[in-house]
Amino acid sequence: MSLKKALLSQILGLALGFAISSSAQAVEANAPAPEVTSSSVETVVPKESMFQAGRAYIARVSDRLADTVTGKSEELINRAMEVIGVRYRWDAELPQSGLDGSSFVRYVFKDKLGFLLPRKSTQMSRVGKPIGRDELQPGDLVFFNTMRLTFSHVGIYVGDNKFIHSPSKGTSVRVDDLGSLYWDKRFDGARRLDGSDNLDDAERQELLNEVKNLKRKSRSL
């Protein structure tokens, strides 16, 4: 099975497509509420706007992700470690072509947990809750100011004051120490995915559209 198929299979296996289709189809088609029969659930669910549906979707999936990370942080880190040595490449999404800082993090979470994080590190910094450096646990996201811009780089904390990331052009995925002079000086905070987010409507819509596109592509495989 190709890597592309494997990614899609894992995403669908976690029912992300179902989470989207159940809310997005009703909104896009502006369909009336289904007729209640004796064999149907006799609970009237109010319609949600696309943005409200997106907000609920992110919360549901993130909540499940937080539980999964808590129980499977070791597997998540092991998957990240398997990508060590993959070269840095700007705006690439698969290990075969290379991974930049945010796409590395995104790839690991999507490949292992079937969870879609936003594309940019600045957007990732608005998912989950902020935590202190002394609260870090494996699987948390760590952020750095490497371009004189807040949250311009992201990695995954692996424990023992270490994190794994794809640093910059000319390098490859590797493990670094948060206490080193370079990274300590540029540390910009950390986040733990707990089902909350501060994404705006456009960013949430982008994630909704991406899941829909992945589901559509999977049907053609």
Beta strands, then each sheet from edge to edge (+ up, - down):
strand 1: 127-131
strand 2: 141-144
strand 3: 153-159
strand 4: 162-165
strand 5: 174-177
strand 6: 187-197
sheet 1: 1+ 6- 2+ 3- 4+ 5-
end
